[in-house]
Amino acid sequence: MNYYLDVLRNYAGFSGRARRAEYWMYVLTSCIIGVALIVIGVVIGFPLLWAIYGLAVTIPGLAVVVRRLHDTDRPAGWIVVVLVPIIGAIILLVLLAQEGTHGPNRYGPDPKESAATSTLSRV
């Protein structure tokens, strides 16, 4: 849940890098919330409840995708590959699932190293 909240707190942060865990936990949590809102919307008679949620998380979702691409040392422009029918979505999915570059890259320091350093400093 912390990953999801971190993405929402950094809702318009298109710079920097996002770890795989941050991205995929955001996607998982967002899907669970979306399905719950569909069910709640049907029960209360307002089926567009999930659409309102979808609009609310569009910018944070795009921002975390861009940061995830940055972690693999790719520019944000790679997001337009999704416009290619079927194949584009598969290509973007593969890019988002790849491990990030080790160490700093042109988009910032390695978030994995930063997380490990902060964990060690707490011990």
Backbone bond lengths (Angstrom), bond angles and torsions (degrees), N, CA, C in turn:
res aa  C-N    CA-C-N  psi(-1)  N-CA   C-N-CA  omega(-1)  CA-C   N-CA-C  phi
1 M - - - 1.451 - - 1.527 111.07 -
2 N 1.346 116.49 -31.12 1.458 119.15 179.71 1.522 111.97 -63.08
3 Y 1.342 116.57 -37.88 1.464 119.43 177.97 1.524 110.43 -61.01
4 Y 1.324 116.33 -42.90 1.457 121.14 -179.93 1.527 110.42 -61.67
5 L 1.316 115.99 -46.62 1.466 120.13 -179.48 1.524 111.65 -67.22
6 D 1.337 117.37 -35.28 1.470 120.44 176.76 1.520 111.12 -62.17
7 V 1.333 116.62 -40.65 1.467 120.22 178.26 1.522 110.02 -64.40
8 L 1.322 117.33 -42.58 1.464 120.10 179.90 1.526 111.83 -67.09
9 R 1.341 117.03 -35.61 1.472 119.93 177.67 1.520 111.16 -66.23
10 N 1.321 116.29 -34.43 1.465 121.93 179.86 1.530 108.52 -101.49
11 Y 1.343 116.29 45.34 1.454 122.59 -168.41 1.520 115.16 -60.25
12 A 1.300 118.84 -28.60 1.467 120.17 -179.22 1.525 110.78 -119.38
13 G 1.321 117.47 22.81 1.458 121.46 179.82 1.513 110.94 -87.90
14 F 1.318 116.01 97.30 1.460 120.45 -178.79 1.521 111.97 -94.10
15 S 1.317 117.68 -0.49 1.461 120.08 178.79 1.520 109.29 -105.33
16 G 1.300 115.56 158.19 1.451 120.33 -179.44 1.518 111.38 96.71
17 R 1.322 115.58 -164.48 1.445 122.17 -174.44 1.518 110.56 -130.91
18 A 1.337 116.09 150.98 1.467 121.55 177.29 1.525 109.04 -127.19
19 R 1.306 116.19 131.12 1.460 121.30 178.07 1.523 110.66 -68.06
20 R 1.333 115.09 161.04 1.466 119.33 176.17 1.520 111.21 -58.51
21 A 1.322 116.66 -43.17 1.468 120.33 -178.54 1.525 110.90 -59.27
22 E 1.317 116.54 -43.19 1.470 120.16 179.47 1.523 110.74 -60.09
23 Y 1.319 116.17 -47.32 1.468 120.20 -178.36 1.520 111.69 -65.20
24 W 1.326 117.77 -51.24 1.465 120.33 -173.62 1.518 112.27 -70.93
25 M 1.320 117.85 -33.34 1.465 119.00 175.99 1.527 110.75 -69.31
26 Y 1.330 116.55 -34.33 1.463 120.29 174.69 1.528 109.77 -63.20
27 V 1.334 116.59 -46.30 1.467 120.94 -179.59 1.528 110.43 -61.92
28 L 1.328 116.97 -46.51 1.460 120.67 -179.88 1.523 111.85 -60.51
29 T 1.312 116.37 -49.23 1.468 120.45 -179.42 1.520 111.02 -63.17
30 S 1.316 116.39 -40.68 1.463 120.53 -179.90 1.537 110.87 -64.61
31 C 1.323 117.10 -39.81 1.470 120.42 177.95 1.527 111.13 -65.71
32 I 1.322 116.75 -42.54 1.467 120.07 178.92 1.527 110.72 -62.58
33 I 1.321 116.56 -44.08 1.468 120.35 177.98 1.523 110.12 -63.81
34 G 1.335 117.36 -41.37 1.458 121.17 179.03 1.521 112.71 -60.91
35 V 1.330 117.10 -45.27 1.464 120.45 178.62 1.524 110.46 -64.59
36 A 1.330 117.11 -42.46 1.469 120.45 178.03 1.530 110.62 -60.64
37 L 1.331 116.52 -40.12 1.467 119.37 -179.99 1.531 112.12 -70.34
38 I 1.324 117.11 -31.47 1.470 119.67 174.57 1.523 109.55 -63.21
39 V 1.335 116.84 -47.34 1.465 121.19 -179.92 1.524 110.60 -62.93
40 I 1.317 116.89 -47.26 1.469 120.65 179.39 1.528 110.31 -61.85
41 G 1.320 116.56 -41.53 1.462 120.38 179.72 1.514 112.64 -62.26
42 V 1.324 116.97 -40.04 1.466 120.57 177.71 1.526 110.25 -67.06
43 V 1.323 116.83 -41.30 1.473 121.22 -178.81 1.525 111.06 -64.71
44 I 1.333 117.67 -43.54 1.472 119.60 -177.20 1.525 113.13 -88.37
45 G 1.332 116.45 -3.09 1.467 119.61 177.35 1.523 113.86 83.67
46 F 1.305 117.84 21.95 1.465 122.22 177.33 1.531 108.60 -129.69
47 P 1.348 115.95 77.78 1.468 120.05 -172.11 1.528 115.06 -67.23
48 L 1.311 118.96 -11.22 1.462 120.82 -179.57 1.528 113.19 -89.06
49 L 1.322 116.55 9.52 1.455 120.63 179.18 1.528 111.40 -58.18
50 W 1.332 117.40 -41.63 1.467 121.57 179.60 1.524 111.24 -66.53
51 A 1.324 118.05 -32.28 1.463 121.25 179.44 1.529 110.70 -66.76
52 I 1.315 116.84 -37.93 1.467 120.84 177.06 1.524 109.53 -63.45
53 Y 1.331 115.76 -43.56 1.466 119.88 176.50 1.530 110.13 -61.64
54 G 1.313 117.04 -44.10 1.464 121.07 179.53 1.520 112.34 -58.48
55 L 1.309 116.70 -41.42 1.466 120.20 177.07 1.523 111.23 -66.47
56 A 1.332 116.26 -36.73 1.464 120.21 -178.20 1.526 112.11 -67.47
57 V 1.326 118.26 -31.34 1.470 120.75 -177.07 1.526 113.08 -103.62
58 T 1.320 117.91 12.39 1.466 120.43 179.24 1.528 111.60 -64.54
59 I 1.319 118.11 -50.97 1.464 121.18 -178.94 1.531 111.61 -63.91
60 P 1.345 119.28 -48.10 1.465 117.57 177.16 1.527 112.47 -60.75
61 G 1.325 117.38 -35.37 1.459 120.73 178.23 1.514 112.52 -64.83
62 L 1.320 116.41 -44.13 1.466 120.15 177.15 1.524 110.68 -64.50
63 A 1.321 116.63 -39.75 1.465 120.42 -179.12 1.523 111.35 -63.42
64 V 1.327 117.51 -42.03 1.463 119.06 -178.99 1.532 110.86 -71.73
65 V 1.328 118.19 -31.05 1.472 120.54 174.87 1.524 109.81 -65.07
66 V 1.313 116.81 -44.63 1.467 120.78 179.12 1.526 110.25 -62.33
67 R 1.324 117.39 -45.33 1.464 120.00 178.30 1.521 111.79 -64.29
68 R 1.332 116.85 -33.75 1.474 120.31 177.19 1.526 110.33 -67.28
69 L 1.332 117.26 -40.94 1.465 120.60 175.73 1.521 110.17 -63.13
70 H 1.314 117.17 -39.60 1.467 120.90 177.17 1.520 110.95 -60.76
71 D 1.329 117.58 -35.45 1.456 120.31 -179.62 1.529 111.07 -65.47
72 T 1.329 116.88 -29.04 1.465 120.66 176.84 1.526 111.10 -91.81
73 D 1.330 116.69 13.70 1.468 124.64 177.98 1.532 112.88 62.72
74 R 1.324 114.89 38.41 1.466 120.67 176.18 1.526 108.84 -118.92
75 P 1.324 116.71 144.95 1.469 119.23 178.67 1.528 111.22 -72.49
76 A 1.324 115.51 162.89 1.462 121.94 -178.41 1.521 112.44 -62.40
77 G 1.318 117.48 -21.94 1.455 121.49 -179.43 1.521 114.16 -60.03
78 W 1.325 117.00 -19.67 1.463 120.50 178.49 1.522 111.87 -64.82
79 I 1.304 117.80 -14.75 1.469 120.23 -178.97 1.536 111.37 -66.24
80 V 1.337 117.35 -25.51 1.468 119.96 -178.93 1.523 112.69 -71.72
81 V 1.330 117.51 -10.70 1.456 120.01 177.69 1.530 110.34 -61.68
82 V 1.319 117.05 -23.02 1.457 120.89 179.81 1.538 111.70 -66.49
83 L 1.317 117.63 -16.29 1.461 120.84 178.61 1.525 112.77 -73.10
84 V 1.323 117.49 -16.92 1.465 121.01 175.51 1.531 106.55 -76.02
85 P 1.330 117.32 121.95 1.470 119.14 -175.73 1.534 112.71 -55.84
86 I 1.279 115.74 136.33 1.464 128.66 177.04 1.531 113.13 57.18
87 I 1.308 118.22 -61.00 1.469 122.44 -177.16 1.532 110.69 -61.03
88 G 1.327 117.39 -39.69 1.457 121.34 -178.61 1.517 112.29 -60.92
89 A 1.329 116.51 -42.65 1.464 120.26 179.30 1.529 110.43 -65.63
90 I 1.320 116.98 -37.75 1.466 120.43 178.67 1.523 110.05 -66.52
91 I 1.325 117.41 -43.08 1.465 121.27 179.41 1.525 110.15 -62.09
92 L 1.335 116.69 -46.40 1.464 119.73 179.55 1.527 110.96 -62.93
93 L 1.316 117.52 -39.88 1.458 121.15 177.63 1.530 111.09 -59.90
94 V 1.332 116.97 -42.74 1.466 120.94 178.54 1.528 110.15 -64.69
95 L 1.324 117.52 -43.00 1.462 120.72 179.44 1.526 111.83 -62.39
96 L 1.324 116.60 -39.83 1.459 120.73 -179.07 1.526 111.95 -72.42
97 A 1.326 117.23 -24.52 1.457 121.29 -178.81 1.529 112.99 -86.82
98 Q 1.323 117.32 -13.25 1.462 120.14 -178.44 1.530 110.98 -69.95
99 E 1.337 113.96 152.77 1.457 119.65 176.08 1.527 109.10 -69.08
100 G 1.309 116.55 144.76 1.461 121.44 177.96 1.519 111.25 -71.18
101 T 1.318 115.54 163.01 1.460 119.57 177.85 1.519 109.63 -69.25
102 H 1.327 115.97 142.67 1.459 121.11 179.49 1.525 109.44 -78.52
103 G 1.297 116.15 139.35 1.455 120.63 179.64 1.516 111.12 77.41
104 P 1.308 116.03 -178.88 1.468 119.22 -179.49 1.528 111.48 -69.24
105 N 1.306 115.86 148.50 1.458 121.41 171.09 1.529 107.74 -129.74
106 R 1.313 117.21 -170.90 1.473 119.59 -174.26 1.531 113.34 -66.27
107 Y 1.334 117.09 -10.16 1.464 120.32 -179.11 1.521 113.43 -101.89
108 G 1.328 116.89 -3.04 1.453 119.10 176.73 1.509 112.61 138.42
109 P 1.332 115.27 -176.02 1.467 120.26 -179.33 1.528 110.94 -72.06
110 D 1.303 115.58 159.85 1.456 122.31 179.14 1.522 109.55 -68.30
111 P 1.336 119.08 117.03 1.470 120.15 -178.69 1.523 112.21 -66.21
112 K 1.316 117.48 -25.46 1.462 120.71 178.23 1.522 110.33 -67.55
113 E 1.337 116.40 -42.36 1.464 120.53 177.72 1.524 110.87 -67.20
114 S 1.324 116.15 -38.76 1.466 120.34 179.06 1.519 110.67 -62.61
115 A 1.344 116.84 -41.50 1.464 120.87 179.50 1.516 110.69 -67.12
116 A 1.333 117.21 -39.74 1.466 120.53 179.42 1.525 110.81 -66.90
117 T 1.330 116.76 -39.71 1.462 121.12 179.57 1.528 110.64 -65.54
118 S 1.327 117.31 -43.67 1.459 119.41 -179.15 1.522 111.28 -68.11
119 T 1.338 117.77 -32.85 1.458 120.64 177.20 1.518 110.60 -67.94
120 L 1.321 116.44 -42.06 1.466 119.97 179.81 1.525 112.02 -67.13
121 S 1.322 116.69 -34.59 1.463 119.50 -178.70 1.525 111.60 -71.05
122 R 1.346 118.03 -23.02 1.463 121.38 178.42 1.518 111.76 -78.17
123 V 1.328 116.46 -23.87 1.473 120.08 -175.76 1.490 112.35 -74.42
